[in-house]
Amino acid sequence: MAKFNGASYMKFFVLASVTAMWVSTAAAHQCILAGNGVADISAYNACKADMAQGSTGHDHQQAGARITALEVENAALRRKLDLVKARLFALLQDVAQ
């Protein structure tokens, strides 16, 4: 019989935890029929079709939010870069005098 040391137990625990989180995340999205109307049934069917293809539709929302956040960060970094350029230019003018 194989002996397990502390590192083996830790590896098993980490692997089991990651697997459990992955399974729970995969099963988290469910399509719910909200009513008996044509629009509700169409939305439910579209949700089921997306799930069958492996897309839940939330990826687009998350990607859009991520893009917006990156655009804001990009603008802030451009302002910082402009400030650094101005300071460097001022230093170069002082050295040239």
Buried (B, 14 or more C-beta within 10 A) or exposed (E): EEEEEEEEEEEEEEEEEEEEEEEEEEEEEEBEEEEEEEEEEEBBEEBEEBBEEEEBEEEEEEEEEEEEEEEEEEEEEEEEEEEEEEEEEEEEEEEEE
